[in-house]
């Protein structure tokens, strides 16, 4: 496999960028470090073939249910001409070859666009940024996966051609065999010889039997193990002499442990040790339940300087930020004084913090032996987890090995490295392997939640009812900076982010997809002592709610039907218009008139397009959603079933964040401690879901987060048509 190279010195322009150049200046060359078992032949950094015919694909992205353990191997197998039944997967090892520079653009919403692309690529490689996020897996790794499969296919064909004394280009690879006329050989028979062949130039893509798996709904590779229980998550790892640990951390803010009743732990059977840290206390025991009971018994106490965070303080800080001058982060045309004086329509919206509420709570297993620390955990940023564990254990990063396990829920929660450093410190202190798991209450209290936000939207309508000018002032914390501080080198963040506290992530998705001649989007940074981070959908989860709800208000003000008003305002956005017309036909859109209980919304996100129709009502004082219909155009699809699963899951995630997935905050703590208290949709009250995937030959767009943002505004608009009342606050509660 070709190694990555750079030409000369990369030079970037702009204030502060020189600091980044100084950090990531020199070209580097990286070699594959994929390990081969006995009887396996390596083919670069992506795959290996066994002498029994199995083909193992190394996947550099975290599998958290999105199907990347199927989609990327499918791309490799498609070009390779493999039999899908022989494909296996394993997590790729930490290596700059698997870096994901696209995440620097997508996950951080263009925050670092002022840095030249080549420099961003260099940063990602030097820092081994194997980030799973921003719906980037296919868009980042499709080319590499296809090239890896094509390379291995060419080598296998050359090995077979040498035996048959024919031209290798006349050979065909399909179904796990290389064929020439009536002659054929299994991959297993050719693998060892093929690994010693040299690659042809140029590399032939899409020929000699390739293309049979592309676009097909092949079975998922991770499902059988999840069904029979053999799949390993971080909390499933069992090692000799291992202990289980539970942990308590302080409230939101700079909390410090100030007291506990150690003697109480001795009364709990199975307790082995109590480990104190300035910010937390953990108990190790023979079982996790014993450790958790002991934590409750010792009653740890924390002190937090300054006022405790609560809902009233959050609201006051957002209101104060909205009253201050904002930073211009999006402009079309010149708004000027069009949004001043009479005739301007205004509305205020708000979104409370949103929690991950993932099925799996944070957990990690750690063991230190023979000078090496090993970690098993689900992480969307393995290099970050390794660095955090190394610091906690007092080791070099080279002495730490991270084994990435399956994740049981939303990948963004796995950006937080705290569980890795806690497990590392515990195993070093106890000198035994440790399996650390956070309780559900701890996961909620310590969650890196989606930031709260307030918005003031204003618009002026032209004489014909179209939108002549649009303004959005959004108060929210600088989530992109907070996320970057956890995931990226500090020197890069300081130099590349620019001056001030304006944050593109905080207002991502706020630019309307409509043909409005004058638009102004301003970010009003708010300082909040909250642990904020990326939740599925990111800021689009609240900005789409603001935009599509307000657009619905403008349609009513213009005496127009909401669907035709949207399509009329789209200008040349044919793909989004098709999504809207498709969802209206599929869902039986009746105009969203009074009493209909129907609402509609649309969104463009990461190169993909979606429209959602919702049917909702107010039942026993609570919003109830009876139906969700979605039409999606995400470009080329590697596996339509995976896309369908992601859209269906995204609709339910969007519904959860529309109706719940939040908790009041008092005295520095979320008041809810259980999933049942978060207002999440249950099976009994989950809506009927219909999804139409629009076939397209456009470039593949992002899918994992696509369906989340438009659900809340579609439901809010449906509730308006059902009740006559505008719902302007997330979550939507009576």
ROTORTI-6828 format. One line per 4 residues: number of its first residue (from 1); their letters; for each residue y, x, z of C-alpha. Coordinates in nm, 2 decimals, always signed. Layout:
NUM> A> Y:X:Z  ...
//
This chain:
1> XXXX> +0.00:+0.00:+0.00  +0.34:+0.13:-0.08  +0.55:+0.25:+0.21  +0.90:+0.15:+0.28
5> XXXX> +1.17:+0.40:+0.18  +1.55:+0.42:+0.18  +1.78:+0.60:-0.05  +2.02:+0.84:+0.12
9> XXXX> +2.27:+0.73:+0.38  +2.36:+0.36:+0.42  +2.73:+0.31:+0.45  +2.89:-0.02:+0.57
13> XXXX> +3.25:-0.13:+0.57  +3.45:-0.34:+0.81  +3.57:-0.28:+1.16  +3.30:-0.18:+1.40
17> XXXX> +3.03:-0.15:+1.15  +3.04:+0.23:+1.17  +2.90:+0.20:+1.52  +2.59:+0.03:+1.37
21> XXXX> +2.56:+0.29:+1.10  +2.55:+0.56:+1.37  +2.27:+0.38:+1.55  +2.05:+0.30:+1.24
25> XXXX> +2.16:+0.57:+0.99  +1.86:+0.76:+0.87  +1.59:+0.65:+0.64  +1.24:+0.61:+0.78
29> XXXX> +0.88:+0.59:+0.64  +0.62:+0.39:+0.81  +0.24:+0.39:+0.78  +0.00:+0.10:+0.84
33> XXXX> -0.17:+0.10:+1.18  -0.41:-0.19:+1.13  -0.74:-0.10:+1.30  -1.07:-0.13:+1.12
37> XXXX> -1.39:-0.21:+1.29  -1.72:-0.05:+1.19  -1.82:-0.17:+0.85  -1.46:-0.27:+0.75
41> XXXX> -1.25:-0.11:+0.48  -0.87:-0.11:+0.51  -0.64:-0.22:+0.23  -0.29:-0.13:+0.34
45> XXXX> -0.12:-0.31:+0.63  -0.23:-0.67:+0.54  -0.60:-0.69:+0.50  -0.95:-0.54:+0.54
49> XXXX> -1.28:-0.63:+0.39  -1.61:-0.61:+0.58  -1.95:-0.51:+0.44  -2.06:-0.86:+0.52
53> XXXX> -1.80:-1.00:+0.29  -1.54:-1.13:+0.54  -1.18:-1.07:+0.46  -0.95:-1.03:+0.76
57> XXXX> -0.57:-1.09:+0.71  -0.32:-0.95:+0.96  -0.05:-1.21:+1.04  +0.28:-1.07:+1.16
61> XXXX> +0.41:-1.40:+1.29  +0.33:-1.59:+1.61  +0.10:-1.90:+1.56  +0.25:-2.18:+1.77
65> XXXX> +0.11:-2.47:+1.58  +0.32:-2.43:+1.26  +0.02:-2.31:+1.06  +0.12:-1.96:+0.98
69> XXXX> -0.23:-1.84:+1.06  -0.33:-2.05:+0.75  -0.03:-2.02:+0.51  +0.00:-1.64:+0.50
73> XXXX> -0.38:-1.58:+0.47  -0.38:-1.85:+0.19  -0.12:-1.65:+0.00  -0.33:-1.33:+0.04
77> XXXX> -0.65:-1.50:-0.05  -0.49:-1.67:-0.35  -0.39:-1.34:-0.51  -0.71:-1.17:-0.40
81> XXXX> -0.94:-1.43:-0.55  -1.13:-1.47:-0.22  -1.36:-1.75:-0.10  -1.16:-1.94:+0.16
85> XXXX> -1.47:-1.97:+0.38  -1.48:-1.59:+0.43  -1.11:-1.56:+0.55  -1.05:-1.45:+0.91
89> XXXX> -0.72:-1.37:+1.08  -0.59:-1.14:+1.35  -0.24:-1.08:+1.49  -0.07:-0.78:+1.32
93> XXXX> +0.00:-0.48:+1.54  +0.35:-0.38:+1.62  +0.48:-0.19:+1.32  +0.82:-0.18:+1.14
97> XXXX> +0.62:-0.27:+0.82  +0.61:-0.63:+0.96  +0.98:-0.65:+1.05  +1.16:-0.97:+0.97
101> XXXX> +1.52:-0.90:+0.87  +1.56:-1.25:+0.73  +1.56:-1.38:+1.09  +1.88:-1.19:+1.15
105> XXXX> +2.04:-1.42:+0.90  +1.86:-1.75:+0.96  +1.80:-1.75:+1.33  +2.15:-1.63:+1.41
109> XXXX> +2.30:-1.86:+1.14  +2.50:-1.59:+0.96  +2.65:-1.43:+1.27  +2.58:-1.09:+1.13
113> XXXX> +2.66:-1.15:+0.76  +2.95:-0.90:+0.79  +2.69:-0.63:+0.82  +2.55:-0.52:+0.48
117> XXXX> +2.21:-0.65:+0.40  +2.06:-0.30:+0.37  +2.18:-0.22:+0.71  +2.03:-0.53:+0.85
121> XXXX> +1.70:-0.44:+0.69  +1.72:-0.10:+0.85  +1.80:-0.24:+1.19  +1.50:-0.48:+1.17
125> XXXX> +1.27:-0.19:+1.08  +1.40:+0.06:+1.33  +1.39:-0.20:+1.61  +1.05:-0.34:+1.49
129> XXXX> +1.20:-0.69:+1.49  +0.88:-0.89:+1.43  +1.07:-1.22:+1.51  +0.91:-1.56:+1.46
133> XXXX> +1.19:-1.80:+1.41  +1.44:-1.96:+1.18  +1.17:-2.10:+0.95  +1.13:-1.76:+0.79
137> XXXX> +0.76:-1.69:+0.78  +0.69:-1.79:+0.42  +1.03:-1.70:+0.28  +1.01:-1.35:+0.44
141> XXXX> +0.65:-1.26:+0.39  +0.53:-1.45:+0.08  +0.60:-1.16:-0.15  +0.44:-0.91:+0.08
145> XXXX> +0.13:-1.12:+0.13  +0.09:-1.18:-0.25  +0.14:-0.81:-0.33  -0.13:-0.72:-0.07
149> XXXX> -0.38:-0.97:-0.22  -0.30:-0.85:-0.57  -0.33:-0.49:-0.47  -0.67:-0.54:-0.31
153> XXXX> -0.79:-0.74:-0.61  -0.69:-0.47:-0.85  -0.87:-0.21:-0.65  -1.19:-0.42:-0.63
157> XXXX> -1.17:-0.48:-1.00  -1.13:-0.10:-1.06  -1.43:-0.03:-0.84  -1.64:-0.28:-1.03
161> XXXX> -1.52:-0.16:-1.37  -1.62:+0.19:-1.28  -1.98:+0.07:-1.22  -1.99:-0.13:-1.54
165> XXXX> -1.80:+0.12:-1.75  -1.55:-0.14:-1.87  -1.18:-0.18:-1.85  -1.07:-0.30:-1.50
169> XXXX> -0.81:-0.54:-1.65  -1.10:-0.73:-1.82  -1.25:-0.81:-1.48  -1.19:-1.13:-1.29
173> XXXX> -1.19:-1.18:-0.91  -1.27:-1.53:-0.79  -1.47:-1.69:-0.51  -1.53:-1.36:-0.34
177> XXXX> -1.69:-1.19:-0.65  -1.56:-0.96:-0.92  -1.70:-1.08:-1.26  -1.72:-0.94:-1.61
181> XXXX> -1.91:-1.16:-1.85  -2.24:-1.23:-1.69  -2.21:-0.94:-1.45  -2.08:-0.99:-1.10
185> XXXX> -2.06:-0.81:-0.76  -1.96:-0.93:-0.42  -1.64:-0.80:-0.26  -1.86:-0.67:+0.02
189> XXXX> -2.05:-0.44:-0.22  -1.72:-0.30:-0.36  -1.50:-0.27:-0.06  -1.57:+0.09:+0.04
193> XXXX> -1.54:+0.22:-0.31  -1.23:+0.01:-0.38  -1.05:+0.15:-0.08  -1.06:+0.49:-0.24
197> XXXX> -0.92:+0.38:-0.58  -0.55:+0.42:-0.67  -0.32:+0.13:-0.74  -0.21:+0.05:-1.09
201> XXXX> +0.16:+0.03:-1.18  +0.30:-0.22:-1.22  +0.10:-0.43:-0.98  -0.05:-0.73:-1.16
205> XXXX> +0.05:-1.06:-0.98  -0.10:-1.40:-1.06  -0.37:-1.28:-1.30  -0.75:-1.21:-1.31
209> XXXX> -0.86:-1.51:-1.11  -0.55:-1.55:-0.89  -0.39:-1.89:-0.84  -0.68:-2.11:-0.74
213> XXXX> -0.56:-2.17:-0.38  -0.19:-2.20:-0.44  -0.04:-2.53:-0.34  -0.38:-2.66:-0.21
217> XXXX> -0.44:-2.83:+0.12  -0.71:-2.58:+0.24  -0.85:-2.63:+0.59  -0.65:-2.46:+0.88
221> XXXX> -0.82:-2.15:+1.01  -0.70:-2.19:+1.37  -0.82:-2.55:+1.42  -1.20:-2.50:+1.48
225> XXXX> -1.14:-2.26:+1.77  -0.88:-2.50:+1.92  -1.12:-2.79:+1.89  -1.42:-2.62:+2.05
229> XXXX> -1.21:-2.45:+2.32  -1.28:-2.09:+2.21  -0.92:-2.02:+2.11  -0.76:-1.78:+2.36
233> XXXX> -0.41:-1.84:+2.50  -0.25:-1.60:+2.74  -0.37:-1.79:+3.05  -0.73:-1.78:+2.92
237> XXXX> -0.77:-1.40:+2.94  -1.02:-1.29:+3.20  -1.05:-0.93:+3.31  -1.27:-0.76:+3.57
241> XXXX> -1.11:-0.75:+3.92  -0.83:-0.98:+3.79  -0.60:-1.18:+4.03  -0.39:-1.49:+3.95
245> XXXX> -0.02:-1.51:+4.03  +0.24:-1.78:+4.06  +0.62:-1.72:+4.09  +0.94:-1.87:+4.21
249> XXXX> +1.28:-1.77:+4.08  +1.63:-1.86:+4.19  +1.87:-2.13:+4.07  +2.08:-2.09:+3.76
253> XXXX> +2.33:-1.80:+3.80  +2.31:-1.46:+3.97  +2.06:-1.58:+4.23  +1.91:-1.34:+4.48
257> XXXX> +1.61:-1.38:+4.72  +1.74:-1.39:+5.08  +1.44:-1.51:+5.28  +1.09:-1.65:+5.30
261> XXXX> +0.81:-1.72:+5.56  +0.55:-1.45:+5.48  +0.33:-1.56:+5.76  +0.28:-1.90:+5.60
265> XXXX> +0.10:-1.74:+5.30  -0.17:-1.60:+5.53  -0.28:-1.95:+5.62  -0.37:-2.03:+5.26
269> XXXX> -0.73:-1.94:+5.17  -0.75:-1.69:+4.88  -0.41:-1.54:+4.91  -0.41:-1.16:+4.85
273> XXXX> -0.05:-1.05:+4.84  +0.32:-1.16:+4.84  +0.54:-0.96:+4.61  +0.91:-0.97:+4.65
277> XXXX> +1.18:-0.89:+4.39  +1.55:-0.93:+4.42  +1.54:-1.22:+4.18  +1.20:-1.37:+4.25
281> XXXX> +0.89:-1.38:+4.47  +0.53:-1.40:+4.35  +0.20:-1.47:+4.52  -0.13:-1.32:+4.40
285> XXXX> -0.45:-1.50:+4.49  -0.81:-1.55:+4.38  -0.70:-1.87:+4.20  -0.37:-1.98:+4.06
289> XXXX> -0.37:-2.30:+4.26  -0.40:-2.10:+4.59  -0.10:-1.88:+4.48  +0.11:-2.19:+4.39
293> XXXX> +0.03:-2.36:+4.73  +0.12:-2.04:+4.91  +0.46:-2.03:+4.73  +0.54:-2.37:+4.85
297> XXXX> +0.43:-2.27:+5.20  +0.65:-1.96:+5.23  +0.96:-2.16:+5.12  +1.15:-1.89:+4.94
301> XXXX> +1.53:-1.91:+4.98  +1.79:-1.79:+4.73  +2.16:-1.73:+4.74  +2.38:-1.78:+4.44
305> XXXX> +2.74:-1.66:+4.45  +3.01:-1.89:+4.32  +3.00:-2.26:+4.26  +2.66:-2.40:+4.17
309> XXXX> +2.63:-2.54:+3.81  +2.61:-2.91:+3.78  +2.67:-3.18:+3.52  +3.03:-3.25:+3.63
313> XXXX> +3.11:-2.88:+3.60  +2.95:-2.85:+3.26  +3.15:-3.15:+3.14  +3.47:-3.02:+3.28
317> XXXX> +3.42:-2.68:+3.11  +3.34:-2.83:+2.77  +3.65:-3.06:+2.80  +3.86:-2.76:+2.89
321> XXXX> +3.73:-2.56:+2.60  +3.80:-2.85:+2.36  +4.16:-2.86:+2.48  +4.21:-2.49:+2.40
325> XXXX> +4.27:-2.35:+2.06  +3.95:-2.30:+1.86  +3.83:-2.04:+1.61  +3.81:-2.14:+1.24
329> XXXX> +3.45:-2.09:+1.13  +3.43:-2.33:+0.83  +3.69:-2.42:+0.57  +3.70:-2.61:+0.24
333> XXXX> +4.03:-2.66:+0.08  +4.34:-2.71:+0.29  +4.34:-2.97:+0.57  +4.71:-2.91:+0.66
337> XXXX> +4.86:-3.22:+0.82  +4.61:-3.46:+0.66  +4.45:-3.52:+1.00  +4.77:-3.60:+1.18
341> XXXX> +4.97:-3.92:+1.20  +4.85:-4.28:+1.16  +4.54:-4.39:+0.98  +4.33:-4.10:+1.11
345> XXXX> +3.98:-4.21:+1.24  +3.86:-4.01:+1.54  +3.55:-4.02:+1.76  +3.42:-3.80:+2.05
349> XXXX> +3.06:-3.71:+2.08  +2.85:-3.51:+2.33  +2.51:-3.36:+2.38  +2.35:-3.27:+2.71
353> XXXX> +2.13:-2.96:+2.75  +1.79:-2.99:+2.58  +1.47:-2.85:+2.72  +1.18:-2.69:+2.53
357> XXXX> +0.92:-2.90:+2.73  +0.64:-2.71:+2.55  +0.27:-2.80:+2.64  +0.21:-2.44:+2.75
361> XXXX> +0.41:-2.30:+3.03  +0.51:-1.92:+3.01  +0.21:-1.70:+3.11  +0.10:-1.34:+3.06
365> XXXX> -0.19:-1.13:+3.15  -0.13:-0.76:+3.23  -0.36:-0.46:+3.31  -0.27:-0.10:+3.37
369> XXXX> -0.55:+0.16:+3.32  -0.57:+0.52:+3.21  -0.20:+0.55:+3.18  -0.17:+0.25:+2.94
373> XXXX> -0.03:-0.09:+3.02  -0.18:-0.38:+2.82  -0.02:-0.72:+2.79  -0.16:-1.05:+2.66
377> XXXX> +0.10:-1.31:+2.59  +0.24:-1.55:+2.33  +0.57:-1.39:+2.21  +0.79:-1.45:+1.92
381> XXXX> +0.94:-1.11:+1.97  +0.67:-0.86:+2.06  +0.89:-0.55:+2.05  +1.13:-0.71:+2.29
385> XXXX> +0.84:-0.81:+2.53  +0.71:-0.45:+2.51  +1.04:-0.30:+2.59  +1.10:-0.53:+2.88
389> XXXX> +0.75:-0.46:+3.02  +0.80:-0.08:+2.98  +1.13:-0.09:+3.17  +0.97:-0.30:+3.45
393> XXXX> +0.67:-0.07:+3.48  +0.87:+0.25:+3.45  +0.67:+0.36:+3.14  +0.76:+0.46:+2.79
397> XXXX> +0.72:+0.19:+2.52  +0.45:+0.40:+2.36  +0.24:+0.35:+2.67  +0.25:-0.03:+2.64
401> XXXX> +0.03:-0.23:+2.41  +0.11:-0.60:+2.34  -0.17:-0.83:+2.23  -0.01:-1.15:+2.08
405> XXXX> -0.21:-1.46:+2.17  -0.18:-1.81:+2.03  +0.12:-2.01:+2.17  +0.09:-2.37:+2.30
409> XXXX> +0.42:-2.51:+2.18  +0.76:-2.43:+2.05  +0.80:-2.07:+1.95  +1.16:-2.03:+2.06
413> XXXX> +1.06:-2.04:+2.42  +0.86:-1.73:+2.36  +1.18:-1.52:+2.29  +1.23:-1.49:+2.67
417> XXXX> +1.07:-1.17:+2.79  +1.08:-1.24:+3.16  +0.72:-1.33:+3.20  +0.62:-1.00:+3.03
421> XXXX> +0.83:-0.79:+3.27  +0.71:-0.99:+3.57  +0.34:-0.95:+3.48  +0.39:-0.58:+3.42
425> XXXX> +0.56:-0.52:+3.75  +0.29:-0.72:+3.93  +0.00:-0.53:+3.78  +0.17:-0.20:+3.87
429> XXXX> +0.24:-0.31:+4.23  -0.10:-0.46:+4.29  -0.30:-0.20:+4.09  -0.52:-0.48:+3.95
433> XXXX> -0.51:-0.69:+3.64  -0.29:-0.99:+3.69  -0.27:-1.33:+3.51  +0.07:-1.48:+3.58
437> XXXX> +0.15:-1.84:+3.50  +0.47:-2.03:+3.56  +0.43:-2.38:+3.70  +0.57:-2.68:+3.51
441> XXXX> +0.85:-2.71:+3.75  +0.93:-2.34:+3.72  +0.93:-2.37:+3.34  +1.18:-2.66:+3.35
445> XXXX> +1.41:-2.49:+3.61  +1.41:-2.15:+3.43  +1.42:-2.28:+3.07  +1.65:-2.12:+2.82
449> XXXX> +1.77:-2.46:+2.71  +1.96:-2.57:+2.40  +2.33:-2.55:+2.50  +2.53:-2.87:+2.58
453> XXXX> +2.82:-2.95:+2.34  +3.12:-3.18:+2.29  +3.28:-3.26:+1.96  +3.60:-3.43:+1.85
457> XXXX> +3.56:-3.55:+1.49  +3.85:-3.68:+1.28  +3.88:-3.80:+0.92  +4.12:-3.96:+0.68
461> XXXX> +4.00:-4.20:+0.41  +4.15:-4.21:+0.06  +4.26:-4.54:-0.09  +3.92:-4.59:-0.25
465> XXXX> +3.74:-4.54:+0.08  +3.61:-4.19:+0.02  +3.67:-3.91:+0.27  +3.99:-3.72:+0.19
469> XXXX> +3.98:-3.48:+0.49  +3.74:-3.40:+0.77  +3.78:-3.21:+1.09  +3.53:-3.11:+1.36
473> XXXX> +3.62:-2.94:+1.68  +3.31:-2.84:+1.87  +3.30:-2.71:+2.23  +2.98:-2.52:+2.31
477> XXXX> +2.87:-2.19:+2.46  +2.82:-1.89:+2.23  +2.44:-1.93:+2.20  +2.41:-1.69:+1.91
481> XXXX> +2.55:-1.41:+2.12  +2.33:-1.49:+2.42  +2.02:-1.50:+2.20  +2.12:-1.17:+2.03
485> XXXX> +2.18:-1.00:+2.37  +1.81:-1.08:+2.45  +1.66:-0.98:+2.11  +1.87:-0.71:+1.95
489> XXXX> +2.00:-0.36:+2.05  +2.32:-0.40:+2.24  +2.51:-0.15:+2.02  +2.44:-0.36:+1.71
493> XXXX> +2.54:-0.68:+1.88  +2.87:-0.54:+2.00  +2.96:-0.38:+1.67  +2.84:-0.65:+1.43
497> XXXX> +2.95:-0.97:+1.60  +3.32:-0.91:+1.56  +3.60:-0.98:+1.81  +3.64:-1.28:+2.03
501> XXXX> +3.38:-1.53:+2.14  +3.36:-1.75:+1.83  +2.99:-1.80:+1.74  +2.86:-1.93:+1.41
505> XXXX> +2.53:-2.03:+1.57  +2.72:-2.27:+1.80  +2.85:-2.48:+1.51  +2.56:-2.42:+1.26
509> XXXX> +2.50:-2.73:+1.06  +2.84:-2.88:+1.12  +2.96:-2.84:+0.76  +2.90:-3.18:+0.60
513> XXXX> +2.68:-3.17:+0.29  +2.92:-3.41:+0.12  +3.19:-3.34:-0.15  +3.49:-3.36:+0.08
517> XXXX> +3.80:-3.19:-0.06  +3.94:-3.07:+0.27  +3.72:-2.97:+0.57  +3.79:-2.77:+0.89
521> XXXX> +3.52:-2.67:+1.14  +3.64:-2.50:+1.46  +3.44:-2.36:+1.75  +3.59:-2.39:+2.10
525> XXXX> +3.39:-2.14:+2.31  +3.29:-2.26:+2.65  +3.19:-2.03:+2.94  +2.90:-2.19:+3.12
529> XXXX> +2.66:-2.02:+3.37  +2.35:-2.17:+3.19  +2.04:-2.00:+3.05  +2.08:-2.10:+2.69
533> XXXX> +1.87:-2.01:+2.39  +1.72:-2.15:+2.07  +1.53:-2.48:+2.08  +1.37:-2.62:+1.77
537> XXXX> +1.64:-2.72:+1.53  +1.90:-2.50:+1.71  +2.26:-2.62:+1.71  +2.18:-2.84:+1.41
541> XXXX> +2.02:-3.07:+1.66  +2.36:-3.17:+1.79  +2.59:-3.10:+1.49  +2.38:-3.32:+1.26
545> XXXX> +2.40:-3.59:+1.53  +2.78:-3.56:+1.53  +2.82:-3.55:+1.15  +2.58:-3.82:+1.05
549> XXXX> +2.68:-4.06:+1.32  +3.05:-4.02:+1.24  +2.97:-4.05:+0.86  +2.81:-4.38:+0.95
553> XXXX> +3.13:-4.49:+1.13  +3.34:-4.39:+0.83  +3.11:-4.59:+0.59  +3.17:-4.90:+0.81
557> XXXX> +3.54:-4.83:+0.82  +3.54:-4.82:+0.44  +3.35:-5.15:+0.43  +3.07:-4.97:+0.25
561> XXXX> +2.69:-4.98:+0.29  +2.59:-4.65:+0.46  +2.32:-4.54:+0.21  +2.54:-4.59:-0.11
565> XXXX> +2.84:-4.44:+0.07  +2.64:-4.12:+0.14  +2.50:-4.09:-0.21  +2.85:-4.15:-0.35
569> XXXX> +3.00:-3.88:-0.13  +2.73:-3.62:-0.22  +2.88:-3.50:-0.54  +2.63:-3.28:-0.73
573> XXXX> +2.38:-3.25:-0.45  +2.10:-3.41:-0.65  +1.82:-3.30:-0.42  +1.97:-3.46:-0.11
577> XXXX> +2.05:-3.77:-0.31  +1.69:-3.80:-0.42  +1.58:-3.77:-0.06  +1.81:-4.05:+0.04
581> XXXX> +1.70:-4.28:-0.25  +1.33:-4.20:-0.18  +1.35:-4.27:+0.19  +1.54:-4.60:+0.12
585> XXXX> +1.27:-4.72:-0.12  +0.98:-4.60:+0.10  +1.13:-4.75:+0.42  +1.25:-5.08:+0.27
589> XXXX> +1.62:-5.01:+0.35  +1.80:-5.34:+0.37  +2.16:-5.21:+0.40  +2.17:-5.15:+0.78
593> XXXX> +2.35:-5.47:+0.84  +2.41:-5.63:+1.18  +2.08:-5.71:+1.35  +1.87:-5.51:+1.11
597> XXXX> +1.79:-5.23:+1.35  +1.79:-4.98:+1.06  +1.97:-4.65:+1.05  +1.97:-4.36:+0.81
601> XXXX> +2.07:-3.99:+0.82  +2.02:-3.68:+0.61  +2.06:-3.31:+0.64  +2.03:-2.98:+0.44
605> XXXX> +1.87:-2.70:+0.64  +1.75:-2.35:+0.55  +1.72:-2.43:+0.17  +1.54:-2.76:+0.23
609> XXXX> +1.66:-3.12:+0.23  +1.56:-3.43:+0.43  +1.65:-3.79:+0.48  +1.53:-4.01:+0.77
613> XXXX> +1.53:-4.38:+0.81  +1.48:-4.52:+1.16  +1.41:-4.87:+1.29  +1.51:-4.91:+1.66
617> XXXX> +1.60:-5.17:+1.91  +1.71:-5.20:+2.27  +1.41:-5.32:+2.48  +1.43:-5.37:+2.85
621> XXXX> +1.75:-5.17:+2.86  +1.60:-4.87:+2.68  +1.61:-4.76:+2.32  +1.28:-4.81:+2.15
625> XXXX> +1.20:-4.67:+1.81  +0.94:-4.86:+1.61  +0.94:-4.66:+1.28  +1.05:-4.33:+1.13
629> XXXX> +1.04:-4.27:+0.76  +1.12:-3.93:+0.60  +1.16:-3.80:+0.25  +1.15:-3.42:+0.22
633> XXXX> +1.23:-3.17:-0.06  +1.14:-2.82:+0.06  +1.08:-2.66:-0.27  +0.74:-2.50:-0.36
637> XXXX> +0.47:-2.57:-0.10  +0.20:-2.32:-0.02  -0.01:-2.59:+0.17  +0.11:-2.95:+0.15
641> XXXX> -0.09:-3.05:+0.46  +0.09:-2.78:+0.67  +0.42:-2.91:+0.55  +0.33:-3.27:+0.63
645> XXXX> +0.21:-3.16:+0.98  +0.54:-2.98:+1.04  +0.75:-3.28:+0.93  +0.55:-3.52:+1.14
649> XXXX> +0.58:-3.29:+1.44  +0.95:-3.23:+1.38  +1.01:-3.61:+1.37  +0.85:-3.64:+1.71
653> XXXX> +1.03:-3.34:+1.84  +1.36:-3.49:+1.71  +1.27:-3.82:+1.88  +1.20:-3.65:+2.20
657> XXXX> +1.54:-3.48:+2.20  +1.71:-3.80:+2.09  +1.57:-4.00:+2.38  +1.50:-3.74:+2.64
661> XXXX> +1.39:-3.37:+2.67  +1.68:-3.33:+2.91  +1.74:-3.33:+3.29  +2.05:-3.38:+3.51
665> XXXX> +2.16:-3.06:+3.67  +2.27:-3.05:+4.03  +2.32:-2.76:+4.27  +2.23:-2.51:+4.00
669> XXXX> +1.89:-2.67:+3.93  +1.76:-2.93:+3.68  +1.66:-3.23:+3.89  +1.34:-3.31:+3.70
673> XXXX> +1.02:-3.11:+3.76  +0.76:-3.29:+3.55  +0.71:-3.37:+3.19  +0.68:-3.74:+3.28
677> XXXX> +1.04:-3.74:+3.40  +1.18:-3.60:+3.08  +1.16:-3.92:+2.87  +0.94:-3.77:+2.61
681> XXXX> +0.76:-4.01:+2.36  +0.41:-4.10:+2.47  +0.13:-4.22:+2.24  +0.18:-4.58:+2.34
685> XXXX> +0.55:-4.58:+2.24  +0.55:-4.33:+1.95  +0.67:-4.49:+1.63  +0.49:-4.55:+1.30
689> XXXX> +0.56:-4.24:+1.08  +0.57:-4.23:+0.70  +0.65:-3.91:+0.51  +0.70:-3.85:+0.14
693> XXXX> +0.69:-3.49:+0.02  +0.89:-3.46:-0.30  +0.73:-3.22:-0.54  +0.96:-2.94:-0.65
697> XXXX> +0.95:-2.61:-0.83  +1.25:-2.48:-0.65  +1.22:-2.17:-0.42  +1.04:-2.24:-0.09
701> XXXX> +1.27:-2.35:+0.18  +1.23:-2.37:+0.56  +1.01:-2.64:+0.70  +0.94:-2.59:+1.07
705> XXXX> +1.27:-2.71:+1.20  +1.38:-2.93:+0.91  +1.29:-3.28:+1.04  +1.43:-3.24:+1.39
709> XXXX> +1.81:-3.27:+1.33  +1.84:-3.61:+1.14  +1.63:-3.81:+1.38  +1.89:-3.86:+1.65
713> XXXX> +2.17:-3.98:+1.42  +1.92:-4.21:+1.23  +1.81:-4.36:+1.56  +2.17:-4.39:+1.69
717> XXXX> +2.28:-4.56:+1.37  +1.98:-4.79:+1.39  +2.08:-4.88:+1.75  +2.43:-4.96:+1.63
721> XXXX> +2.30:-5.20:+1.36  +2.08:-5.36:+1.63  +2.33:-5.39:+1.91  +2.68:-5.34:+1.76
725> XXXX> +2.75:-5.06:+2.00  +2.81:-4.69:+1.90  +2.59:-4.44:+2.07  +2.77:-4.11:+2.09
729> XXXX> +2.59:-3.91:+2.36  +2.26:-3.73:+2.35  +2.01:-3.82:+2.48  +2.05:-4.18:+2.38
733> XX> +2.04:-4.38:+2.70  +2.16:-4.73:+2.78
//
